[in-house]
Amino acid sequence: MGAMTVDRADGRSVNQLRPLACSRNILHRAHGSARWSQGDTIVLAAVYGPKAGTKKGENPEKASIEVIWKPKTGQIGKLEKEYEMILKRTLQSICLMTIHPNTTTSIIVQVFGDDGALLPCAINASCAALVDAGIPLKHLAVAICCGFTEGGSVILDPTKAEEQKIQAFAYLVFPNSPLSVLPSAPSAEVDGPIENGIITSVTHGVMPVVDYFNCLERGRAACAKISEFHRRSLESQVPGDLTKAT
């Protein structure tokens, strides 16, 4: 399953991602920022902090992460609240929470365009912004959306129109060693082989187990390409650097 030919409106193959683009350090008042786009899905992430103190209910012996989601138009709804929660948990899992105890780091996510795979795009933007802010990370998070069509095929990085037609889709987030992206990252921060792990998995709709594992395999391969794009993007330390995938 998953090997069938699918005619996609934009002419892509089932494994082909939309063009990626990332620019960093574009908000001067933020401690770190990144604009990430996958096709016409565009997200700007800004990092503020760490600032002293944690909110009520947070462990003061560890750092705290706060995520604020701002939709392109209108008020934040139930779906956006879910995105905030998933994004917060994902970022908490990659940040070294013991280095700056009793502090709060805020990540503001502003949506500029939503043409599908919005949450993975926001995760990729937030991760790039955390790196730009110099926040200590255990590893990077690389996100992808895998769709399962009614015909039994798996497609990567679906557009909004494709998401509305497919039977199910999964948001998958994989870890990537900082050593492969940031040569200066200390090896002590890497807990061993993490290439085959998974940080976050969120599914919508129903898909057979075998096809879910197919999504995992295809998603992991796609995230390796996104990781390489991350590496090329972060190689340049020029403020306001704009890197595009070819």
KAHUUR-V13385 format. One line per field, one symbol per residue. ss: DSSP state (h for helix, s for strand, l for the rest). phi: phi as a letter, one per 20 degrees, with the letter a starting at -180 (. if undefined). A space follows every 10 residues. Layout:
ss=???
phi=???
This chain:
ss=llllllllll llllllllls ssssllllll lsssssssll ssssssssss ssllllllll lllsssssss lllllllhhh hhhhhhhhhh hhhhslllll llssssssss sssllllhhh hhhhhhhhhh hhhlllslls ssssssssll lllssslllh hhhhhllsss sssssslhhh llllllhhhl llllllllls ssssslllhh hhhhhhhhhh hhhhhhhhhh hhhhhlllll lsssll
phi=.neffcedge nfffeeefgd bbcclddfee fabbdcccme eccddcdcpf dfncfgneff ecfddcdced ffcmefdfff ffggffffff fffdeefefc flccdddedd edbcdolffg ffffffffff ffemffcfae dcdbddddef endddelfff ffgfdffbbc eccdecgffe ddgeffffee eofcfeebec bcdcndcfgf fffffgffff fffffffffg gffefedfgm gdccfe
